[in-house]
Amino acid sequence: MDSPPGVTTDRGPTKDPVGRIRSGVWTTAASAGRHWCVNQVTTAGGGIIRILIVGGGPAGLTAAQRLQRALRDQLRTGRAQITLVEAAPYLTYRPLLPEVAAGSVDPRHVVVPLRPALPDCTVLTARISRIDHSRRLAWIAPQDGVEVELPYDELVLTVGSVSRTRPVPGLAEHGLGFETVGEAVSLRNHVLAQLDLASSTRDPELRHAALTFVFVGAGYGGVGALAELEDMARYAIREYPTIQPDDLRWVLVEATDRILAEAAPELAAHALAQLRERNVDVRLSTQLDSAQGLITLSDGTRFAARTLVWTAGVRPAPLLAATDLPLGAGGRVECLDTLQVAGPDGRPLPGAWAAGDCAAVPDPPHGSCPPNAQQALAQAARLADNLVAVAAGRPAQAYLPERTLASASLGLHRAVAHTGGRSRTGRRAWLLHRARTLRRLPSTDRRIRVLADWLLGALFSREVASLAAVEHPRAEFRAAVGEHDH
């Protein structure tokens, strides 16, 4: 039998000797339509627990791995089933994207393939379009007009967040994102291509626009990306005799009155001072009004730029609005401190759990936990332990929010970090930041590979070659075929 249209699974279809449905089998029921049934029956009259994890980011993978360890015997004997649904077959570790853009880390080493990491789970490469928890059903996004149902017993929501954008004229046409490995690599190639353009053109206006780089959003992602790329570009222009460091213009636009809003004020002030020492033009309490033709800021400034990167925060994943789960004012799922979804009466909603950026987890007296990787990993671990405990009839334990150990890389050998009640800068902060980042990477294999990248980077000179042609691999071939046809 075939898998559902548009769905990739790591397990083939099977049936038991008496014809009962087992893992990965298509069935047709007159009343229910087409289903994707996942281990519905193990022995005559005996059911199993079916856990559906929606989202394969850091929280989703961590929860799945911990559940996999806790339920290993049940999973291998068919008494439990864990299904993880994620649009990509891998996790992207976003804290390392700035170093990917700078060329310090191989792009392949910041992604964790889900199937090798979850050998006892079923991984579906697909998107969930809606969830009806009252019926314990989720629907895989339609492919070829077919909507696929996924029944479950326990739901774990770890769908994370997506970029928060504004209706800025010209942003869709000229802006670049910074959420995926592909975007990080593309941005690196784009910046290096602008250096090539500036060194070869005789048009002063084009040259100025090519050497102007604008980043909108001064959170950890925006500050890290700008600082790493500025450091890389400063190193790269050693090979461009016609470009001087003062020719480069870096602009950081932030709508609020400070950068790194989640960090301690002292840490944010240190980072701001370091950026301005490097001649980064930081515009606070300023917004991007238009990107059509010229970059137009809310303070009235207008200038030409060929690079516009949007890193202005995140918002809850749109899927949350397509569920029947209670959402808070910010659009996140309301949770109790046990990571169980809070019902209308304030008590746990049976069979519903959430963690990470999509979950509003209590953090008295601050309100809710901030959406960052450190909190997501810790929440996912507690969620998995609590799910197993509740299934066994034991009480769930409260999640105690960890004190956020904030740090931000500002380029090679530069960073700011908060530790022991004080802020650190320079090389020691940079080493501390790298150690924290490496420790939170949810894969031992990837930790070793990233560490190897860093060690090789310390031994050899920085690699600044642009591979822009990789983004359009058929361009040269098409051009050659076109010349032949004419």
C-alpha positions as CSV (number, residue, x, y, z in Angstrom):
1,M,0.0,0.0,0.0
2,D,1.1,3.6,-0.6
3,S,1.8,6.2,2.1
4,P,-0.5,9.2,2.3
5,P,0.0,11.8,-0.5
6,G,2.7,14.3,0.5
7,V,3.7,12.3,3.6
8,T,7.0,10.6,4.1
9,T,7.2,7.9,6.8
10,D,10.1,5.9,8.1
11,R,8.0,2.8,8.6
12,G,6.4,0.6,6.1
13,P,2.8,-0.7,6.2
14,T,2.1,-4.0,8.0
15,K,-0.9,-6.2,9.0
16,D,-1.1,-8.8,11.7
17,P,-2.2,-12.4,10.9
18,V,-5.9,-11.7,11.6
19,G,-6.0,-8.6,9.5
20,R,-6.2,-5.9,12.2
21,I,-4.7,-2.5,11.4
22,R,-1.1,-2.0,12.4
23,S,1.4,0.8,11.7
24,G,1.2,2.7,8.5
25,V,-1.8,1.3,6.8
26,W,-4.4,3.1,4.7
27,T,-8.0,2.2,5.5
28,T,-11.3,3.4,4.1
29,A,-14.4,3.7,6.4
30,A,-17.7,4.8,5.0
31,S,-18.4,7.2,7.9
32,A,-14.9,8.6,8.5
33,G,-13.3,8.7,5.1
34,R,-9.6,8.1,4.5
35,H,-7.4,7.6,7.6
36,W,-3.8,7.2,8.3
37,C,-4.0,4.6,11.2
38,V,-1.0,4.4,13.5
39,N,-0.7,1.2,15.7
40,Q,-4.3,1.2,16.7
41,V,-4.3,-2.4,18.1
42,T,-1.6,-4.6,19.5
43,T,-3.4,-7.6,21.0
44,A,-7.0,-8.7,21.0
45,G,-9.0,-6.3,23.0
46,G,-5.9,-4.3,24.1
47,G,-5.3,-0.7,23.1
48,I,-2.1,1.3,23.2
49,I,-1.2,4.9,24.0
50,R,-0.7,7.0,20.9
51,I,1.4,10.1,21.4
52,L,1.3,12.8,18.7
53,I,4.1,15.4,18.7
54,V,3.4,18.3,16.4
55,G,6.6,20.2,15.6
56,G,10.2,18.9,15.4
57,G,12.1,21.9,16.7
58,P,14.3,21.8,19.8
59,A,11.3,21.3,22.1
60,G,9.7,18.6,19.9
61,L,12.9,16.6,19.4
62,T,13.9,16.8,23.1
63,A,10.4,15.7,24.2
64,A,10.4,12.8,21.7
65,Q,13.9,11.6,22.7
66,R,13.0,11.7,26.4
67,L,9.7,9.8,25.8
68,Q,11.6,7.4,23.6
69,R,14.0,6.5,26.4
70,A,11.2,6.3,29.0
71,L,8.9,4.2,26.9
72,R,11.5,2.1,25.0
73,D,10.1,-1.3,26.1
74,Q,6.5,-0.3,25.3
75,L,7.5,1.1,21.9
76,R,9.3,-2.0,20.9
77,T,6.5,-4.3,22.0
78,G,3.8,-2.2,20.3
79,R,2.2,-1.0,23.5
80,A,3.0,2.6,22.8
81,Q,3.4,4.7,19.6
82,I,5.1,8.1,19.2
83,T,4.4,10.0,16.0
84,L,6.2,13.2,15.3
85,V,5.0,15.5,12.5
86,E,7.3,18.1,11.1
87,A,7.4,19.8,7.7
88,A,11.2,19.3,7.3
89,P,12.9,16.0,8.0
90,Y,15.4,17.7,10.3
91,L,15.7,20.2,13.2
92,T,17.3,23.5,12.6
93,Y,19.4,24.8,15.5
94,R,18.8,28.5,15.1
95,P,21.3,29.9,17.7
96,L,24.1,28.8,15.3
97,L,22.6,30.4,12.1
98,P,24.8,33.6,12.6
99,E,27.9,31.5,12.5
100,V,26.6,29.7,9.5
101,A,26.2,33.0,7.8
102,A,29.7,34.0,8.8
103,G,31.2,30.7,7.5
104,S,32.4,29.6,11.0
105,V,30.1,26.5,11.0
106,D,29.2,24.1,8.1
107,P,25.5,24.5,7.3
108,R,25.0,20.7,7.5
109,H,26.2,20.6,11.1
110,V,23.4,22.9,12.5
111,V,20.6,20.6,11.3
112,V,19.7,17.3,13.2
113,P,18.1,14.6,11.0
114,L,15.0,13.5,12.9
115,R,14.7,9.9,11.9
116,P,18.2,8.8,13.0
117,A,17.6,10.6,16.3
118,L,14.3,8.9,16.8
119,P,14.7,5.3,15.7
120,D,11.7,4.0,17.8
121,C,9.3,6.8,16.7
122,T,7.4,7.3,13.5
123,V,8.4,10.6,11.8
124,L,6.0,12.1,9.2
125,T,7.4,14.8,6.9
126,A,4.2,16.8,6.6
127,R,2.2,19.7,7.9
128,I,-0.7,19.6,10.4
129,S,-3.5,21.9,9.1
130,R,-5.9,21.7,12.1
131,I,-6.5,19.9,15.3
132,D,-9.8,18.9,17.0
133,H,-8.7,17.9,20.5
134,S,-12.2,17.2,21.7
135,R,-12.3,14.3,19.2
136,R,-8.5,13.5,19.5
137,L,-8.0,14.1,15.8
138,A,-5.4,16.0,13.8
139,W,-5.4,16.6,10.1
140,I,-2.4,16.5,7.8
141,A,-2.5,19.4,5.3
142,P,-4.3,18.3,2.1
143,Q,-2.2,17.0,-0.8
144,D,-3.8,16.3,-4.1
145,G,-7.2,17.1,-2.6
146,V,-6.9,14.4,0.1
147,E,-7.1,15.3,3.8
148,V,-5.5,12.7,6.1
149,E,-6.7,12.2,9.7
150,L,-4.3,11.3,12.5
151,P,-6.0,9.9,15.6
152,Y,-4.1,10.2,18.9
153,D,-4.5,9.8,22.7
154,E,-1.9,12.4,23.9
155,L,-1.1,15.6,22.1
156,V,2.2,17.4,22.5
157,L,2.3,20.8,20.8
158,T,5.8,22.1,20.1
159,V,5.2,24.0,16.9
160,G,7.4,27.0,17.9
161,S,7.0,30.3,16.2
162,V,7.3,32.1,12.8
163,S,8.7,35.4,11.7
164,R,6.6,38.5,12.7
165,T,6.3,40.8,9.8
166,R,4.5,44.1,9.1
167,P,2.9,45.3,5.8
168,V,5.9,47.4,4.8
169,P,5.9,48.4,1.1
170,G,8.7,46.6,-0.8
171,L,9.6,44.2,2.0
172,A,8.3,41.1,0.3
173,E,10.2,42.0,-2.9
174,H,13.5,43.1,-1.4
175,G,13.8,41.7,2.1
176,L,15.7,38.6,3.2
177,G,14.7,36.4,6.1
178,F,17.0,34.7,8.7
179,E,15.1,31.7,10.0
180,T,16.5,28.8,8.0
181,V,19.9,27.4,7.0
182,G,19.1,28.2,3.4
183,E,18.5,31.8,4.3
184,A,21.7,32.0,6.3
185,V,23.8,30.6,3.5
186,S,22.0,32.8,0.9
187,L,22.6,35.9,3.0
188,R,26.3,35.1,3.3
189,N,26.6,34.6,-0.5
190,H,24.6,37.9,-1.0
191,V,26.9,39.9,1.2
192,L,30.1,38.6,-0.5
193,A,28.4,39.3,-3.9
194,Q,27.9,42.9,-2.9
195,L,31.6,43.2,-2.2
196,D,32.4,41.9,-5.6
197,L,29.9,44.3,-7.2
198,A,31.3,47.3,-5.2
199,S,34.9,46.5,-6.2
200,S,34.1,46.3,-9.9
201,T,31.6,49.1,-10.6
202,R,32.4,52.7,-11.4
203,D,29.0,53.9,-10.5
204,P,29.4,55.7,-7.0
205,E,25.7,55.4,-6.2
206,L,25.6,51.7,-7.0
207,R,28.8,51.2,-5.0
208,H,27.3,53.0,-2.0
209,A,24.1,50.9,-2.1
210,A,26.1,47.7,-2.5
211,L,28.1,48.4,0.7
212,T,25.1,49.4,2.8
213,F,23.5,46.6,4.9
214,V,20.3,47.1,6.8
215,F,19.0,44.8,9.6
216,V,15.5,45.3,11.1
217,G,15.1,43.9,14.5
218,A,17.6,43.9,17.4
219,G,16.9,40.7,19.2
220,Y,19.4,37.9,19.6
221,G,19.0,36.8,16.0
222,G,19.3,40.2,14.4
223,V,22.3,41.4,16.6
224,G,24.1,38.1,16.1
225,A,23.6,38.0,12.4
226,L,24.7,41.6,11.8
227,A,27.7,41.3,14.1
228,E,29.0,38.1,12.6
229,L,28.5,39.3,9.0
230,E,30.1,42.6,9.8
231,D,33.1,40.8,11.2
232,M,33.3,38.5,8.2
233,A,33.0,41.4,5.7
234,R,35.7,43.3,7.5
235,Y,38.0,40.3,7.1
236,A,37.0,39.7,3.5
237,I,37.8,43.2,2.2
238,R,41.5,42.5,2.9
239,E,41.3,40.9,-0.6
240,Y,39.6,44.0,-2.1
241,P,42.1,46.9,-2.4
242,T,39.4,49.3,-3.5
243,I,37.2,48.8,-0.4
244,Q,38.2,50.3,2.9
245,P,36.5,49.4,6.3
246,D,35.0,52.9,6.5
247,D,33.2,52.2,3.1
248,L,31.0,49.6,4.7
249,R,27.8,50.9,6.3
250,W,25.8,48.7,8.7
251,V,22.5,49.9,10.0
252,L,20.5,48.2,12.8
253,V,16.9,49.4,13.1
254,E,15.0,48.6,16.3
255,A,11.4,49.7,17.1
256,T,11.9,49.8,20.9
257,D,14.3,51.9,23.0
258,R,16.9,49.1,23.5
259,I,18.5,46.1,21.8
260,L,18.3,42.5,23.2
261,A,15.0,43.2,25.0
262,E,15.1,39.7,26.7
263,A,18.6,40.3,28.2
264,A,19.5,42.2,31.4
265,P,19.8,46.0,30.7
266,E,23.5,45.9,31.6
267,L,24.2,43.2,29.1
268,A,22.2,45.0,26.4
269,A,24.1,48.2,27.1
270,H,27.5,46.4,26.7
271,A,26.4,45.0,23.4
272,L,25.1,48.4,22.2
273,A,28.4,50.0,23.1
274,Q,30.4,47.4,21.3
275,L,28.4,47.7,18.1
276,R,28.7,51.5,18.1
277,E,32.5,51.2,18.6
278,R,32.5,49.2,15.3
279,N,30.6,52.1,13.6
280,V,27.3,50.2,13.4
281,D,24.6,52.8,13.0
282,V,22.0,51.7,15.6
283,R,18.6,53.4,15.3
284,L,16.5,52.9,18.4
285,S,12.8,53.7,18.6
286,T,12.7,53.6,14.8
287,Q,10.8,51.5,12.3
288,L,11.1,50.6,8.7
289,D,8.4,52.5,6.7
290,S,9.3,51.5,3.2
291,A,11.7,49.4,1.1
292,Q,10.5,50.6,-2.3
293,G,13.3,52.3,-4.2
294,L,15.0,53.7,-1.1
295,I,15.1,52.5,2.5
296,T,12.8,54.9,4.4
297,L,12.8,54.9,8.2
298,S,10.3,56.4,10.6
299,D,12.8,59.1,11.7
300,G,12.7,60.5,8.1
301,T,16.0,59.0,7.0
302,R,16.1,57.8,3.4
303,F,19.0,56.0,1.7
304,A,19.8,53.3,-0.9
305,A,20.7,49.8,0.2
306,R,20.9,46.5,-1.7
307,T,20.7,44.4,1.5
308,L,17.7,44.4,3.8
309,V,17.4,41.6,6.4
310,W,14.2,41.2,8.5
311,T,14.8,39.8,12.0
312,A,12.1,41.7,13.8
313,G,10.8,39.1,16.2
314,V,8.5,36.2,16.1
315,R,4.8,35.3,16.6
316,P,3.1,32.0,17.5
317,A,2.7,29.5,14.7
318,P,-0.5,30.0,12.7
319,L,-1.6,26.4,13.4
320,L,-2.6,27.3,17.0
321,A,-5.5,29.3,15.7
322,A,-6.7,26.2,13.9
323,T,-7.1,24.2,17.1
324,D,-9.8,24.1,19.7
325,L,-7.3,24.7,22.5
326,P,-7.5,27.8,24.7
327,L,-5.1,30.6,23.6
328,G,-3.9,33.5,25.6
329,A,-3.8,37.2,24.6
330,G,-0.5,36.7,22.8
331,G,-1.8,33.8,20.7
332,R,0.1,31.2,22.6
333,V,-1.5,28.1,24.2
334,E,-2.4,28.7,27.9
335,C,-0.5,26.1,30.0
336,L,-0.2,25.2,33.7
337,D,3.1,24.9,35.4
338,T,3.0,21.2,34.7
339,L,3.1,21.9,30.9
340,Q,-0.4,20.6,30.6
341,V,-2.8,22.8,28.6
342,A,-5.1,24.7,30.9
343,G,-8.8,24.0,30.3
344,P,-11.5,26.7,30.6
345,D,-12.0,25.8,34.3
346,G,-8.2,26.3,35.0
347,R,-7.7,22.6,35.4
348,P,-5.5,20.4,33.2
349,L,-7.1,19.6,29.8
350,P,-6.8,15.8,29.6
351,G,-4.4,14.6,26.9
352,A,-3.0,18.0,25.9
353,W,0.5,19.3,26.5
354,A,2.6,22.1,25.1
355,A,6.1,23.5,25.4
356,G,8.5,26.0,23.7
357,D,7.7,29.2,21.9
358,C,4.0,28.2,21.3
359,A,3.3,27.7,25.0
360,A,2.5,30.4,27.6
361,V,4.1,28.7,30.6
362,P,3.7,30.5,34.0
363,D,6.7,32.3,35.3
364,P,5.7,34.2,38.5
365,P,6.0,37.1,39.0
366,H,7.1,37.8,35.4
367,G,4.0,36.4,33.7
368,S,5.1,33.8,31.1
369,C,8.4,32.3,30.3
370,P,10.3,34.0,27.5
371,P,10.3,32.2,24.1
372,N,13.9,31.1,23.8
373,A,15.9,27.8,23.2
374,Q,17.0,27.5,26.8
375,Q,13.4,27.5,28.2
376,A,12.1,25.3,25.4
377,L,14.6,22.5,26.1
378,A,14.0,22.6,29.8
379,Q,10.2,22.6,29.3
380,A,10.3,19.7,26.9
381,A,12.2,17.6,29.3
382,R,9.8,18.3,32.2
383,L,6.8,17.7,29.8
384,A,8.0,14.3,28.8
385,D,8.6,13.2,32.4
386,N,5.1,14.5,33.4
387,L,3.4,12.8,30.5
388,V,4.9,9.5,31.5
389,A,4.1,10.1,35.2
390,V,0.4,11.0,34.5
391,A,0.0,8.0,32.2
392,A,1.3,5.8,35.1
393,G,-1.1,7.4,37.6
394,R,1.5,9.5,39.3
395,P,1.3,13.3,39.9
396,A,2.9,15.8,37.5
397,Q,5.7,18.0,38.8
398,A,5.7,21.8,38.3
399,Y,8.2,23.3,35.9
400,L,10.5,25.7,37.6
401,P,11.6,28.3,35.0
402,E,15.4,28.4,34.7
403,R,17.2,31.7,35.1
404,T,18.0,32.7,31.6
405,L,21.8,32.6,31.0
406,A,21.9,35.3,28.3
407,S,24.8,35.7,25.9
408,A,25.2,36.9,22.3
409,S,28.0,36.5,19.8
410,L,29.3,39.7,18.3
411,G,31.8,38.1,15.8
412,L,35.0,36.1,16.1
413,H,36.4,36.4,19.6
414,R,33.7,38.9,20.6
415,A,30.6,38.5,22.7
416,V,28.7,39.6,25.7
417,A,27.5,37.2,28.3
418,H,25.8,37.3,31.7
419,T,27.0,35.0,34.4
420,G,27.3,35.0,38.2
421,G,25.3,38.3,38.5
422,R,27.7,40.2,36.2
423,S,28.2,40.9,32.5
424,R,31.3,39.8,30.7
425,T,32.6,41.0,27.3
426,G,35.5,40.0,25.0
427,R,37.1,36.7,24.5
428,R,36.0,35.1,27.8
429,A,32.4,36.0,27.0
430,W,32.8,34.6,23.5
431,L,34.2,31.2,24.9
432,L,31.3,31.1,27.4
433,H,28.7,31.8,24.7
434,R,30.1,29.0,22.5
435,A,30.2,26.6,25.4
436,R,26.5,27.3,26.2
437,T,25.5,27.1,22.6
438,L,27.2,23.8,22.1
439,R,25.8,22.3,25.3
440,R,22.2,23.1,24.2
441,L,22.6,21.5,20.8
442,P,20.3,18.4,21.0
443,S,22.6,16.0,19.3
444,T,26.0,14.5,20.4
445,D,27.0,13.9,16.8
446,R,26.3,17.5,15.9
447,R,28.1,18.8,18.9
448,I,31.2,17.0,17.8
449,R,30.9,18.3,14.2
450,V,30.4,21.9,15.3
451,L,33.3,21.7,17.7
452,A,35.5,20.3,14.9
453,D,34.5,23.3,12.7
454,W,35.5,25.7,15.5
455,L,38.9,23.9,16.0
456,L,39.6,23.9,12.2
457,G,38.7,27.6,12.1
458,A,41.3,28.3,14.8
459,L,44.0,26.6,12.8
460,F,43.3,28.0,9.3
461,S,42.4,31.3,7.9
462,R,38.8,32.3,7.4
463,E,37.0,31.0,4.3
464,V,35.2,33.9,2.5
465,A,34.4,32.4,-1.0
466,S,30.9,33.0,-2.3
467,L,29.0,30.0,-3.5
468,A,26.1,32.0,-5.0
469,A,26.0,29.7,-8.1
470,V,24.9,26.8,-5.8
471,E,21.6,28.6,-5.3
472,H,20.9,28.4,-9.1
473,P,22.6,25.2,-10.2
474,R,20.9,25.1,-13.6
475,A,21.6,28.7,-14.6
476,E,24.8,27.9,-16.5
477,F,23.3,24.9,-18.2
478,R,20.2,26.8,-19.3
479,A,22.4,29.6,-20.7
480,A,24.5,27.1,-22.6
481,V,21.3,25.4,-24.0
482,G,20.0,28.8,-25.0
483,E,23.1,29.7,-26.9
484,H,23.0,26.4,-28.7
485,D,19.3,26.9,-29.7
486,H,20.0,30.3,-31.1
